[in-house]
Amino acid sequence: MRLIAGSDEDTALAREVVADLRRRGHEVVVVGPVAGEVAEWAEVGRRVGEAVAEGSADAGVCMCWTGTGVSIAANRVRGVRAALCADAETARGARRWNDANVLVLSNRSTSFPVASEMLDAWFGTQADESERHNIARLDPPHA
């Protein structure tokens, strides 16, 4: 799977998540300070969202101090469903019921063991096809 991962800070969690994604066999493009770039949360969230929306990445993982900023920025991109998650069950539900395509984590409050559990849940869960009618309601009609 082609993934994009970004964080607005070069943190141990961000580096560990990127390494974990690669260990799982994913092709990972990294954006933001973890990639040696200077970028704030709004830019990181937008870039992750755009990559997912345009199809250059199948999904994304995004991090900032609380997770809220990158979540808001990514969700501003049409077609992105970024979910700020704090545990595996929330990540599983976001994939199952919301067909979320960007997993968002808090650099401040997420330990790597919990992040790894969330990644297990995220990649081990498929979208519930019976929810397609709800997902279709999220994007406004084309003008």
C-alpha positions as CSV (number, residue, x, y, z in Angstrom):
1,M,0.0,0.0,0.0
2,R,1.2,3.5,-0.8
3,L,1.0,5.7,2.3
4,I,1.8,9.3,3.2
5,A,2.8,10.1,6.7
6,G,3.4,13.6,8.2
7,S,4.0,15.3,11.5
8,D,4.5,19.0,12.2
9,E,7.3,18.0,14.6
10,D,10.1,15.5,14.4
11,T,9.1,13.4,17.4
12,A,10.0,9.9,18.5
13,L,6.4,8.9,17.9
14,A,6.5,10.2,14.3
15,R,9.7,8.4,13.6
16,E,8.5,5.2,15.2
17,V,5.2,5.2,13.3
18,V,7.0,5.8,9.9
19,A,9.4,2.9,10.7
20,D,6.5,0.7,11.8
21,L,4.6,1.4,8.5
22,R,7.7,0.4,6.5
23,R,8.1,-2.8,8.6
24,R,4.6,-3.6,7.6
25,G,5.7,-3.5,4.0
26,H,4.1,-0.2,3.0
27,E,5.7,2.3,0.7
28,V,5.8,5.5,2.7
29,V,6.3,9.1,1.6
30,V,7.1,11.3,4.6
31,V,6.3,15.0,4.8
32,G,7.1,17.7,7.4
33,P,10.0,17.9,9.9
34,V,10.3,14.1,10.0
35,A,11.4,14.4,6.4
36,G,13.7,17.3,7.2
37,E,11.3,19.9,6.0
38,V,10.1,23.0,7.8
39,A,6.3,22.8,7.9
40,E,3.6,23.7,10.3
41,W,0.5,21.7,11.1
42,A,-1.8,23.3,8.5
43,E,0.6,22.5,5.7
44,V,1.3,19.0,6.8
45,G,-2.4,18.2,7.2
46,R,-3.2,19.7,3.8
47,R,-0.4,17.9,2.0
48,V,-1.4,14.5,3.5
49,G,-5.0,15.2,2.6
50,E,-4.2,16.2,-1.0
51,A,-2.0,13.1,-1.6
52,V,-4.8,10.9,-0.5
53,A,-7.5,12.8,-2.4
54,E,-5.5,12.8,-5.6
55,G,-4.7,9.1,-5.3
56,S,-0.9,9.4,-5.1
57,A,-1.4,7.7,-1.6
58,D,-3.9,5.1,-0.7
59,A,-4.2,6.4,2.8
60,G,-2.4,8.7,5.2
61,V,-1.2,9.0,8.8
62,C,-0.9,12.5,10.3
63,M,0.3,13.8,13.6
64,C,0.6,17.1,15.5
65,W,0.7,18.0,19.2
66,T,-3.0,17.3,19.8
67,G,-3.9,15.9,16.4
68,T,-6.7,18.4,16.1
69,G,-4.9,20.8,13.8
70,V,-3.8,18.3,11.2
71,S,-7.2,16.6,11.3
72,I,-8.9,19.9,10.5
73,A,-6.4,20.7,7.8
74,A,-6.7,17.3,6.1
75,N,-10.5,17.3,6.3
76,R,-10.6,20.6,4.4
77,V,-9.6,18.6,1.3
78,R,-12.5,17.2,-0.6
79,G,-12.7,13.4,-0.4
80,V,-10.7,13.1,2.8
81,R,-12.1,11.6,5.9
82,A,-9.4,12.1,8.6
83,A,-10.2,10.6,12.0
84,L,-8.4,11.7,15.2
85,C,-8.1,8.5,17.2
86,A,-6.8,7.8,20.7
87,D,-7.2,4.0,20.8
88,A,-7.6,0.9,18.6
89,E,-11.4,0.7,18.9
90,T,-11.8,4.2,17.7
91,A,-9.4,3.6,14.8
92,R,-11.3,0.4,13.9
93,G,-14.7,2.2,14.0
94,A,-13.4,5.1,11.9
95,R,-12.4,2.6,9.2
96,R,-15.5,0.4,9.5
97,W,-18.3,3.0,9.7
98,N,-16.7,6.1,8.3
99,D,-14.3,4.7,5.7
100,A,-11.7,7.0,7.1
101,N,-8.7,7.4,4.8
102,V,-6.4,9.4,7.1
103,L,-5.5,8.2,10.6
104,V,-4.6,11.1,12.9
105,L,-2.6,10.7,16.1
106,S,-1.6,13.1,18.9
107,N,2.1,13.5,19.4
108,R,1.5,14.6,23.0
109,S,-0.8,11.8,24.2
110,T,-0.1,8.7,22.1
111,S,2.4,6.2,23.1
112,F,4.0,4.0,20.5
113,P,2.4,0.8,21.8
114,V,-1.0,2.4,21.5
115,A,-0.1,3.8,18.1
116,S,0.9,0.3,16.9
117,E,-2.4,-1.1,18.2
118,M,-4.2,1.6,16.2
119,L,-2.3,0.7,13.1
120,D,-3.2,-3.0,13.6
121,A,-6.8,-2.0,13.8
122,W,-6.7,0.5,11.0
123,F,-5.1,-1.9,8.5
124,G,-7.1,-4.9,9.7
125,T,-10.5,-3.3,9.2
126,Q,-12.4,-2.8,5.9
127,A,-15.2,-0.2,5.4
128,D,-18.7,-1.5,6.0
129,E,-20.3,-1.3,2.5
130,S,-23.7,-0.7,4.1
131,E,-22.5,2.8,5.2
132,R,-21.8,4.0,1.6
133,H,-25.0,6.1,1.6
134,N,-23.7,8.0,4.7
135,I,-20.3,8.5,3.2
136,A,-21.8,9.9,0.0
137,R,-23.5,12.6,2.0
138,L,-20.3,14.0,3.3
139,D,-19.1,15.7,0.1
140,P,-21.2,18.6,-1.2
141,P,-22.5,18.3,-4.7
142,H,-20.3,19.6,-7.5
143,A,-21.1,23.2,-8.5
